[in-house]
Amino acid sequence: MPSTVLILGAKGRFGLSAAQAFAAAGWRVLGQVRPGATPAPMPGVEWLAHEIHDSVGLVHRAGSVDVVVHALNPVYTNAAWKAQVLPLGDAALQIAQRLGATLMVPGNIYNFGANAPTVLRVGTPQRAHTVKGRLRMALEQRLAASTVQTVVIRAGDFFGQGTGSWFDTVVAKELPKGVLRYPASAGVHTAWAYLPDLAQGFVRVAEKRSALGAHTVLHFAGHSLSAADWQRVLAAPMQQRGWLGDAQAPALRALPWWLLRLGGWFNPVLASLYEMRYLWQRPGALDNFELQALIGEEPRTPLAQAVCASLDDLFPKAAAGDNKAVTVIA
């Protein structure tokens, strides 16, 4: 019998990637979605349309489950996070506890705050100073204090397979015009995780869960990239799509943070984005020593290949020869 994974929020960006990765690895995959949702058929995935807070009913429908993946995430406003992050985490814990399953959660670097060291290790002190950072700290504290075996895999910004990250809403948005818009200061390297790689990392850690203790935190290093790195790796695929002339590089433009700050007075999403500006003003990398000690070499698609696949996802018409810009909505 193959192992079974229940993915909460399986229609979302990370949830969908996790469902694909677990199914490809031979797991039985149950994908929880909201009642009324109609996800497209996916080989190896059984969709469960069920309310997340009805843990008794969802557990009854799921049956025997070995691993639960918490892929639910509120919209990117402080108000939504305050209202939903901890209740969703509690619901995931209740479901995993009733199933007797391991709970796996994707983490981020918000926990560490503006004065964190350049390299973030598993044991780096967490001193969050933002609303989202404090909520992530509180969630991880609840995971650690529970009676459920829990695993947090922390990663940087996502790119690939879908929309809703800094890559697709900012970095890639103006690429068809030959422009690379970048939020970080010049020369600042930050951590990026190609989503299919991170999802594969979840699978490999899940397969090693018997070697883990009650609560485990692991860091997924991904790619450490600056604006200049993105400029270099994007040039060739942009040339191939006709967005740049031969031997040209994308024009690098800074993100107008002042505009986000101004817009934040009227738009809570922009206000929340501006609050996280500090992440782009200083270098940050994740040390994956513990992860690689557990699973061996971290899954890592060559950067050029990952970027090409990400652009194909975002701009399918452009990849086929249509050079019109495509608007990506956050």
C-alpha positions as CSV (number, residue, x, y, z in Angstrom):
1,M,0.0,0.0,0.0
2,P,1.4,3.4,-0.9
3,S,1.5,6.1,1.8
4,T,-1.3,8.7,1.8
5,V,-0.9,12.5,2.1
6,L,-3.8,14.9,2.7
7,I,-3.0,18.4,1.3
8,L,-5.0,21.2,2.9
9,G,-5.6,24.0,0.4
10,A,-4.5,21.8,-2.5
11,K,-5.9,24.2,-5.2
12,G,-3.5,27.0,-4.1
13,R,-0.1,27.6,-5.5
14,F,2.0,25.5,-3.1
15,G,-0.7,23.0,-2.5
16,L,-1.0,22.2,-6.2
17,S,2.8,21.9,-6.5
18,A,2.8,19.5,-3.5
19,A,0.0,17.4,-4.9
20,Q,1.9,17.0,-8.2
21,A,5.1,16.1,-6.4
22,F,3.6,13.5,-4.0
23,A,1.6,12.0,-6.8
24,A,4.7,11.7,-9.0
25,A,6.5,10.0,-6.2
26,G,3.8,7.3,-6.0
27,W,1.9,8.5,-3.0
28,R,-1.9,8.4,-2.7
29,V,-2.9,12.1,-2.7
30,L,-6.0,13.6,-1.2
31,G,-6.5,17.2,-2.1
32,Q,-8.7,19.3,0.2
33,V,-10.5,22.2,-1.5
34,R,-13.3,24.6,-0.5
35,P,-16.9,23.3,-0.9
36,G,-18.1,24.2,-4.3
37,A,-14.6,24.3,-5.8
38,T,-14.1,22.5,-9.1
39,P,-10.4,21.8,-9.6
40,A,-9.4,20.2,-12.9
41,P,-8.7,16.5,-12.9
42,M,-5.1,15.6,-12.0
43,P,-3.6,12.2,-12.3
44,G,-3.1,10.5,-8.9
45,V,-5.1,13.1,-7.0
46,E,-8.5,12.6,-5.3
47,W,-10.2,15.9,-4.6
48,L,-12.1,16.4,-1.3
49,A,-14.4,19.4,-1.3
50,H,-14.8,20.0,2.4
51,E,-14.8,22.8,4.9
52,I,-11.4,23.0,6.6
53,H,-12.8,23.8,10.1
54,D,-15.0,20.7,10.1
55,S,-12.2,18.5,11.2
56,V,-14.4,15.5,12.2
57,G,-16.1,15.4,8.8
58,L,-12.9,15.9,6.8
59,V,-11.1,13.2,8.8
60,H,-14.0,10.8,8.2
61,R,-13.8,11.4,4.5
62,A,-10.1,11.1,4.3
63,G,-9.8,7.8,6.1
64,S,-6.2,6.6,6.7
65,V,-3.6,9.3,6.2
66,D,0.1,9.3,7.0
67,V,1.0,12.9,6.3
68,V,-0.9,16.2,6.3
69,V,0.5,19.2,4.4
70,H,-0.8,22.6,5.6
71,A,-0.8,24.6,2.3
72,L,-3.6,27.1,3.3
73,N,-2.7,30.8,3.3
74,P,-4.8,33.9,3.8
75,V,-4.8,36.9,1.4
76,Y,-1.8,39.1,1.9
77,T,-3.1,41.7,4.3
78,N,-2.4,42.1,8.0
79,A,-6.1,42.0,8.8
80,A,-6.6,38.6,7.0
81,W,-3.5,37.2,8.6
82,K,-4.6,38.2,12.1
83,A,-8.0,36.7,11.6
84,Q,-6.9,33.4,9.9
85,V,-3.3,32.3,10.3
86,L,-3.6,30.9,13.8
87,P,-7.1,29.4,13.4
88,L,-6.0,27.7,10.1
89,G,-3.0,26.4,11.9
90,D,-5.1,25.1,14.8
91,A,-7.5,23.4,12.3
92,A,-4.5,21.7,10.6
93,L,-3.2,20.5,13.9
94,Q,-6.6,19.1,14.9
95,I,-6.9,17.2,11.6
96,A,-3.4,15.8,11.8
97,Q,-4.0,14.8,15.5
98,R,-7.3,13.0,14.7
99,L,-5.6,11.2,11.8
100,G,-2.5,10.3,13.8
101,A,-0.5,11.8,11.0
102,T,2.6,14.0,10.6
103,L,1.9,17.6,9.9
104,M,4.2,19.4,7.4
105,V,4.1,23.2,7.0
106,P,6.0,25.6,4.7
107,G,7.7,28.3,6.6
108,N,9.2,31.7,5.6
109,I,11.8,34.1,6.9
110,Y,9.5,36.7,8.4
111,N,10.2,35.2,11.9
112,F,13.7,36.6,12.1
113,G,13.2,40.4,11.8
114,A,15.2,43.2,10.4
115,N,18.3,42.6,12.5
116,A,18.8,39.0,11.6
117,P,22.3,37.7,10.4
118,T,23.0,37.4,6.7
119,V,22.8,33.6,6.9
120,L,19.7,32.2,8.6
121,R,20.3,28.9,10.4
122,V,17.8,26.6,12.1
123,G,18.9,27.9,15.5
124,T,19.0,31.6,14.6
125,P,17.0,33.6,17.2
126,Q,13.6,34.7,16.0
127,R,12.9,38.4,16.7
128,A,10.0,39.3,14.4
129,H,8.9,42.9,14.4
130,T,6.1,42.9,11.8
131,V,2.5,41.6,12.2
132,K,3.1,38.7,9.8
133,G,6.4,37.8,11.4
134,R,4.9,37.6,14.9
135,L,2.0,35.5,13.7
136,R,4.4,33.1,12.0
137,M,6.4,32.8,15.2
138,A,3.2,32.2,17.2
139,L,2.2,29.5,14.7
140,E,5.5,27.7,14.9
141,Q,5.4,27.8,18.7
142,R,2.0,26.1,18.6
143,L,3.3,23.5,16.3
144,A,6.2,22.8,18.6
145,A,4.0,22.6,21.7
146,S,1.5,20.2,20.2
147,T,1.3,16.4,20.6
148,V,1.5,16.0,16.8
149,Q,4.7,15.2,14.9
150,T,5.3,18.5,13.1
151,V,7.8,19.6,10.4
152,V,8.4,23.2,9.2
153,I,10.4,23.6,6.0
154,R,11.5,27.2,5.7
155,A,12.2,28.7,2.3
156,G,12.6,32.1,0.5
157,D,10.4,33.7,-2.1
158,F,8.6,31.4,-4.5
159,F,8.9,31.4,-8.3
160,G,7.4,28.9,-10.8
161,Q,4.1,27.2,-11.1
162,G,1.5,29.9,-10.7
163,T,1.0,33.4,-9.5
164,G,1.0,35.3,-6.3
165,S,4.7,35.9,-5.5
166,W,7.1,38.8,-6.0
167,F,8.5,37.0,-9.1
168,D,5.3,37.1,-11.1
169,T,3.7,40.2,-9.7
170,V,6.8,42.4,-9.8
171,V,10.0,40.9,-11.3
172,A,8.4,39.3,-14.4
173,K,5.5,41.6,-15.0
174,E,7.2,44.0,-17.4
175,L,9.6,41.4,-19.1
176,P,7.6,41.4,-22.4
177,K,8.5,45.1,-22.6
178,G,12.2,44.4,-22.0
179,V,12.2,45.6,-18.4
180,L,13.2,43.8,-15.2
181,R,11.6,45.5,-12.2
182,Y,13.4,44.5,-9.0
183,P,12.5,45.2,-5.3
184,A,16.0,44.7,-3.8
185,S,18.8,47.2,-3.5
186,A,21.7,46.8,-5.9
187,G,24.0,43.9,-5.1
188,V,21.7,42.4,-2.4
189,H,21.3,38.6,-2.7
190,T,18.1,37.1,-1.4
191,A,16.8,33.5,-1.2
192,W,14.4,32.2,-3.9
193,A,12.8,28.7,-4.0
194,Y,11.7,27.2,-7.3
195,L,8.3,25.7,-6.2
196,P,8.6,22.3,-7.8
197,D,12.0,21.8,-6.0
198,L,10.5,22.8,-2.7
199,A,7.6,20.5,-3.2
200,Q,10.0,17.6,-4.0
201,G,11.8,18.5,-0.8
202,F,8.6,18.0,1.1
203,V,8.2,14.6,-0.4
204,R,11.7,13.5,0.5
205,V,11.4,14.7,4.0
206,A,8.0,13.0,4.4
207,E,9.6,9.8,3.4
208,K,12.2,10.2,6.2
209,R,9.7,11.2,8.9
210,S,10.3,8.1,11.0
211,A,13.8,9.5,11.6
212,L,12.5,12.8,13.0
213,G,11.6,13.9,16.5
214,A,8.4,15.5,17.7
215,H,9.1,18.9,16.1
216,T,11.6,19.6,13.3
217,V,12.6,22.8,11.5
218,L,14.5,22.5,8.3
219,H,15.8,25.2,5.9
220,F,15.5,25.0,2.1
221,A,18.3,27.0,0.6
222,G,17.1,27.3,-3.0
223,H,18.8,29.9,-5.1
224,S,20.6,33.0,-3.7
225,L,20.1,35.7,-6.3
226,S,20.7,39.4,-6.9
227,A,19.1,41.7,-9.5
228,A,22.2,41.2,-11.6
229,D,21.8,37.4,-11.4
230,W,18.2,37.7,-12.6
231,Q,19.3,40.0,-15.4
232,R,21.8,37.4,-16.6
233,V,19.5,34.4,-16.4
234,L,16.5,36.1,-18.0
235,A,18.4,37.5,-21.0
236,A,18.4,34.4,-23.1
237,P,14.8,33.4,-22.7
238,M,13.7,37.0,-23.2
239,Q,15.7,37.1,-26.5
240,Q,14.1,33.8,-27.6
241,R,10.7,35.2,-27.0
242,G,11.5,38.4,-29.0
243,W,11.3,40.7,-26.0
244,L,15.0,41.7,-26.4
245,G,17.3,41.9,-29.4
246,D,20.3,39.5,-29.7
247,A,23.0,40.1,-27.1
248,Q,20.8,42.5,-25.2
249,A,20.0,42.4,-21.5
250,P,16.8,43.4,-19.8
251,A,16.7,47.0,-18.6
252,L,17.0,47.0,-14.8
253,R,14.5,49.3,-13.0
254,A,14.1,49.7,-9.3
255,L,10.7,49.1,-7.7
256,P,9.2,52.5,-6.7
257,W,8.7,51.8,-3.1
258,W,7.4,55.3,-2.4
259,L,4.4,54.4,-4.6
260,L,3.7,51.3,-2.5
261,R,3.9,53.4,0.6
262,L,1.5,56.0,-0.8
263,G,-0.9,53.3,-2.2
264,G,-0.8,51.6,1.2
265,W,-3.0,54.4,2.6
266,F,-5.8,53.1,0.4
267,N,-4.9,49.5,-0.3
268,P,-4.2,47.1,2.6
269,V,-2.3,44.7,0.3
270,L,0.2,47.4,-0.7
271,A,0.5,48.5,2.9
272,S,1.4,44.9,3.9
273,L,3.9,44.6,1.0
274,Y,5.6,47.9,2.1
275,E,5.9,46.6,5.7
276,M,8.2,43.8,4.4
277,R,10.5,46.1,2.5
278,Y,13.3,45.4,4.9
279,L,13.7,41.9,3.5
280,W,15.0,43.5,0.2
281,Q,17.4,46.0,1.8
282,R,19.8,43.5,3.2
283,P,21.3,40.1,2.1
284,G,19.6,36.9,3.3
285,A,20.4,33.2,2.7
286,L,19.2,30.0,4.3
287,D,21.6,27.3,5.6
288,N,20.3,23.9,4.6
289,F,22.7,21.8,6.6
290,E,20.1,19.8,8.6
291,L,17.9,19.3,5.5
292,Q,20.8,17.8,3.5
293,A,21.9,15.7,6.4
294,L,18.4,14.1,6.3
295,I,17.7,13.7,2.6
296,G,21.0,14.2,0.8
297,E,21.4,16.8,-1.8
298,E,18.6,19.4,-1.9
299,P,16.4,19.2,-5.0
300,R,17.5,22.0,-7.3
301,T,16.6,22.4,-10.9
302,P,19.3,24.3,-12.9
303,L,18.4,28.0,-12.6
304,A,18.1,28.6,-16.4
305,Q,15.7,25.6,-16.8
306,A,13.6,26.7,-13.8
307,V,13.4,30.3,-15.1
308,C,12.3,29.1,-18.6
309,A,9.6,26.9,-17.2
310,S,8.4,29.8,-15.0
311,L,8.1,32.1,-17.9
312,D,6.3,29.4,-19.9
313,D,3.7,29.2,-17.1
314,L,3.3,33.0,-16.9
315,F,3.4,33.9,-20.6
316,P,2.2,30.8,-22.6
317,K,1.3,32.9,-25.7
318,A,4.6,34.7,-25.7
319,A,6.4,31.4,-25.5
320,A,4.6,30.3,-28.6
321,G,5.5,33.5,-30.5
322,D,2.9,36.0,-29.4
323,N,5.0,38.9,-27.9
324,K,2.1,40.8,-26.4
325,A,2.5,41.7,-22.7
326,V,0.4,39.7,-20.3
327,T,-0.8,41.4,-17.2
328,V,-0.3,39.4,-14.0
329,I,-2.7,40.2,-11.2
330,A,-1.6,39.6,-7.6
